[in-house]
Amino acid sequence: MTPLLFTSYQIKSVKLRNRIVVSPMCQYSSTDGFANNWHLVHLGAMATGGAGLIITEATAVSPEGRISYADLGIYKDEHIEKLKEITDFIHEQGAVAGIQLAHAGRKASHAEPWNGSKQIPSDQPNGWMSVAPSAISFTTSEEAPVELDKAGIEKVKADFKAATTRALKAGFKLIELHGAHGYLINQFLSPLSNQRTDEYGGEFENRVRLLLEIIDEVKQVWPDELPLFVRLSATEWVEGGWSVEDSVELAKLLKQKGVDLIDCSTGGNAAGTKIPVGPGYQVPFAEEVKHGADIATGAVGLITEAWQAEDILQAEQADLIIFAREMLRDPHFPLRAANELGYDIKWPVQYERAKWA
């Protein structure tokens, strides 16, 4: 019997060869947003390793939307060529290439993790002024962002739409909108970071407005037959902040908009939050959103073992399993996971001599 982890999964016109997804993981290895051979080898190795879907790191829709000056971007046409080389290779290996479109909002203009991750002030080299729903900094030690006016909001929407057009030209077959981890869309969703008094702030219906409008813009150029995911922080782990109940209600609206799956992460919008981290600690949120909104979900968060992933699927807690650090440790994790579950997965012919007996 085929383990659920290795059953195919159909999303609109796209068929994944299994339920293993490579999570977007920032590499901080770009210059002016350009992909390079690091991205080709990094993502390509996971394609040869047997994953069903590979989603690029958070890819900025504008220069000011980058987390750092070394982020991947898709804000100009010149970015397309190298990205197309990468998607072609991924598809040649039998995997599906997806892209996460993102805007960092007030969490922009930072150094790379190995250089301290601190915010770079806007008057310093490699720094710029960040934008947000409200002029509230992420931490008290950081420069406050500029509150987006109506023209700024329209630019954000236009940037997502233009990035979607480029993503299609670059050969991506799936888009994920990044609405989690304290980045711009998440900042609008949360009452902690959104203190606006216009139609984009205040009540739930207003705070979700930007995301819904971005989806409307994206769907003007993204084909109906191709999948659209949204990543949410299902809870902020803070009393009075965004909650899993909010996520369920939003997921219902997203389903009506044609969103196919909610990638359920948590946290990231409130500094110093105490999160009870442990194996599979975010899985219950994927389960609650899945059944509460009747929408497909992806589970993330310290899922590191084949049996663990299989148990999540068997219990109908999620539809896809999204791996991050484990794929960095072992880009060929799917090949190992299949062996551990007693299933014979197809290996690249170049590697077959190394298959387990």
N, C-alpha and C positions, 0 to 999 in steps of 0.2 A: 504494500500500500504506500502510495506517495505521501510523504509528510506534507502537511499544509504549507509549510515554509517554501516548499519547492513545487507547489502548484502554480500554474500561470494565473495572471490576473488581468482581466480586460477592463480598460477605462476608455470609454468612447471608442475611437478607432485604433487605440494603442494597446498592444498586448505585451505585458511584462512576462518574462520567462519564469519568474519566481516572485516571491513576496519580499525579497531583500532589497532595501533601498539604502543608497549611500547618502547620508545627511549632508547638507551644505556645511562646509568647514572652511573658514577663512584661512588663506595661505599667506596673506600680506607679502606677496612676492611680485607685484605688478609695478610698472612705471607708467604713469598717466593712464591707468586703467587697462593697459594692454595685457592680454594673456600671452604666455610664452611657453617655452619647452618644459618648464617646471609643471605647469598646469596640464600639458599634454601627457607627461609621464605619470604625474600624480593621479589624474582621473583615468588615464588609459590603463594603468595597472589594475584598477578596480574593475574595469570592464573585462580585462582578460581573467580576472579573479572570479567572475561568475555572478556578480550582482545583477539584479533585474533592472533597476533604475538608478541612475547616477545624477545627482543634482549638484550643480556648481555651487561654490561658495556664494555668499551674499554678494550680488553683482550690482554695483551702484548705477542708478538711472540718471545721475547727474554728478559732476565733480564734487559739489558741496554735500552730496548724499553719501560719500564714502566714509567709512569708519576711520580709515587712515589714508594717508597719501599713497600707501602701497596696496590699496584695495583693487580688486578686479572691477572693471567698469564696462558698461555698454551704452555710453552716452554720446558716442560719435560713430559714424559709419566705418571709420578705419578700424574699429575694434572687431568688425565682423569676420575678417579674413582668417585670423588665427583661431577664433572660436569655431569657425566652420571646419577647420582642419581637425579640431578636437572632437566635435560632434560626429564627423565622418568616421573617425577611428572608433569611437564608442559604438556606433551603430554597426560597424564591420565586425565587431566582437559579439554581437547579438544582444547587447544591452540597449537601453533607451536613455538618451541624453535629455535631462531637464535643466532648467535654469531658475535660480531664485533671484527675483528682482527686488531690490531693496533701496531704502533711503534711511540713513542713520539718524536724521534729525539732530537732536541735541547731543547725541553720543558720537558725533562726527569729530574730525580733526584731532585724532589721537595718534600716538606713536605705536609701533608694532609691539606685540607682547614681549619680545626679547629685548626691547628698548624701554620697557617700563609701562607701556600702555597708557601713560598719562596724557591728558589733553594738551595739545600744542596751542598756545594762545594765538589768536587771529593775527597778531602783529609780528609773529615769528615765522621763519622759513618753514615751509611745509604745513603751515597752519592756515585756518580760515574761519570766518564767522559762521557758526552753526545756526540752524533755524529750527523752530518747534511750534507746537500749537500755542504755547504760552512762554513767556520769558522767565522760565524756571530752570535753573541748572540741575544736572543730575546729582552732583554733590556740591556742597558749599564752597569747595576749593576750586571749582571750575568756573570758567567764564559763562555768564548767562547767555542763552541763545536769543536770537531775534524772533519775536512773535510774527508768524506768517500773516500777512494781510491777504485780502481776497486775490490780488494778483499773484502773490506767492503760492497760494493754494492752487490756483489755475495752472501755474507753472509745474507744480508737482504732478498734477494729473496728466498734463501734456508730456512730461518726462517719462512717466510710466507707459503711456501710449506709444511714444517714439521708441522706447526700449523694447517694447513688445514686438514692434515691426522689425527691429534689428534682430531680435531673438529668432523670429521666424526665418529671416534670411540666413541666419547663422546655422540653421538646421535643427534647432531644438524642437522636440516633440511634446514638451510639457513645460508649463510655467508654474512656479510657486511664488505667490506674493508674500513677502516677509512682514507679517503683522505681529511679531513677537519680540521678546528680549529687550524691550525698552527702546526700540527704534521708532522711526517717525509715526508709522501707522499705529503702533502700540501706544505711543504717546497721546495720540488723539483719542484712542479708545478709553484710556484710563482717566478716572476723575482725579488721580494723584498728580498727573502732569498736564491735564487739560483743564484750565481755569477760564476758558473763553466764555463770553456771554452772548455770542452770536449764534447762528444756526449750526455751527460746528462744535459747540460746547454746551455744557449743562446736562440735560437729560440723556439717557441712553441713546435715544433715537438720533440725537444730534451728534453724539460722540462717535457713532458708527458711520456717520454720513460720508466722511472722506473715503473710507475703505470701499463703501458701496459705489461711490462715484468713480473711484479708480477702476473698479471692476467693469463698470459701464464703458469707460474709455478703452480699457484693454480689450474688451469683447468686440469693439468696433473693428479691430484689426486681427484678433486672434481667431482662427477658424473654430467653428462650433464643434467640429469633430475631434479637436485636440483637447487634452485634459488641462484643467486649471485647478491648482491646489492653493490653499491659504495656510500659512503657519501662524498659529496663535499661541500666546502665553495664556493657557487655560485658566490660570490663577496667578495673582501677583504675590500670594502668600502674605498679604497685608490686610488687616481689617479696614474696611472702607475702600479698598482698592477693587480692581477688576476681579471678578469671581468666576468660578466654574459655571454658576447659574447664568451669568452674563454670556459666557462662551456658548452655552447651549442655545440661548436665544439668538445670538448672532449667527451661529451655525445654521439655524433654521432659515434666516434671511439669506445667508450665503448659498444655501441649497436652492432657494428660489431664483437666485441670480445665475445659477448654472455652475457653481463651484462643485467639484467632484469629490474632494477629500479635504479634511482638516488635519493638518500636521500638528499634533498636540504637544507642545512644550509648556514650560512655565517660567515665571519670574523674569528678572532682568530690567524692570523699570523702577525699582526702588532700591537705593543703595543700602547696604548693610542688612538685607533681609536674611532671616534665619530660615533656611530651607532644609527639611529633613531628608537629606540625600542618602540613597541606598539603592541596591539593585532594583530596577524597575519602578522607581519611586513616582514616575510620571504616568505610568500605565493606567491607573484608575481614572485619570482625567480623559484619556482617549476613550475608555469604556463609557464614561458618563456622557461625553459628547456624542459618541456613536449612537447610543441607544436613546438619549434624550432628544436628539435632533434628527434621528433616522438618516444619518449621513455616514459615509465611509470615513475612517480615521486611520492615521498612522501613529504608532507608538514609539516613543523615544525615551532615553534616559537610563544609562547604565544597564543596557541590555547587551550582554557580552557572551552568552552561551547559546548554542544551538537549541538545546532542550528548553531553555527559558523562552526563546522566541517562539518555538513550536507550541508551548503551553499557552502563551498569550493568544495565539491564533485559534487553538482548539477551544479555549474558553470564550471565544468571540468578544474579546476585549478590544480588538483592533483588526484592521484588514491588511495593513502592511507593517513591517517592522523596519524602523529607520535606525541604522547603525552609524555611529560617528567614530569615537576613539578606537573601537575595536577594528575598524577598517583601516585606521592609520597604523595600528600595531601589526595588522595582517591584511594587506589588500586582497589576499586570496582566501579570506575567511569563508566565503560561501562554499568553496571546494572542501575545506575542512569540515564545515557544518554538515554538509551532505554526508560525508563519511561517518561522522559521529551519529547521524540519524539513520544510518544504514541504507542510504540512497545513493545510487550511481548517477552522478551528474556528469554532463559532457564537459571534458577538459579541452583547452586549446591543444591542437595536435602537437604543437611544439613542446608541450609539457607532459604529454601522456605517459612518457617513460617513467615519470615520477609518481604516477598514481599509486595509491595504497593498494596492496594486494588484497 
